[in-house]
Each structure stands twice: as structure tokens, then as C-alpha cells.
């Protein structure tokens, strides 16, 4: 009975994960990265202009619990393009919400390539329909690979954001 009472208390306090969240490890091909997603991401790829050249951008994304969870990654192939690519990703993410990029907060990931344009940012904006929306995103690189990790939507609980952002691991080459 105590065990059942403990489970009921956890459910009432919101300590456990939301039933809508089904955490799993994702290992994108060729990324040298492992991260946690709260739902099964679909994978898409397309050519985009990034840091002055056409670049293949890979997107892993899913939506659950009122939030879209995403990882975008691209190989810009030239170390001189990495900083510009990170800045463009940040501007584009904010611009899609009709906002300007906010200040970057330091956000070190073991194994990342140090870049002044790496970090975490929160941006509030609006959807094309005018609804308020919040983007929490992180930008970082490893070698010539650039990454953008985003939680876009309502107000996910801290226990949802924490594993998504802190569960990122760069694998040793």
C-alpha cells in the first residue's frame, strides 16, 4: 500500500515525466552525437544556403506535449565557415518567430569545438497566426559540423527541458 501511495504522490506533484513524453536515445548518422528525444523524431534533409554556400541540413524533429523538439545539423566543410553558420542559424531561428536573437548564455558540451557563437538562447515571438511562442535553443559545433537543438512551443516543464538539453553527448571520434 505504501508503494501505491508513493506512486500517487509522485503523480500529484508532477515529479514524474508526462505520459506524453517517451524518452529515447537518438544517434543521427555521421553526427558523432547521442541525445535524448521525448518522442520518435522523423528525419528530413534539404539543401539550404548556410554561411554563403549550399549546404545539406539534416533535421530530426517530433512534437509532443505541445512542444516541437528538434535537432538540426550540417557539415559546413570549412572551419572558417563555422562561426558564420552558427550566427545564421541563431538569426534564422529568431527571425522565424518575428524576433531578434537574444544574448547567448554559455553552454559547454564536453567535446565541442570552442566557438564564441556557441551557447543557449531563449526567444519569445509569434507564430504566423499571431499566437505567442517560445523557443529555447542551443548552438554548438564540433569540427566543421554545426548543431542547433531546439524546444519550440508552449511552456514545457523544467523536467522536460533538462534531459533534452543536458542529455547531449558528443562521442569520441
Secondary structure, DSSP 8 states (H G I E B T S, - for coil): -HHHHHHHHHHHHT-S--TT---EEE--TTT-EEEEESS--EEEEEEEEETTEEEEEEEEEEEETTEEEEEEEEE-SSGGGHHHHHHHHHHHHHHTTT------B----TT----TT-EEEEEEEE-TTS-EEEEEEEEEEETTEEEEEEEEES---HHHHHHHHHT-EE---
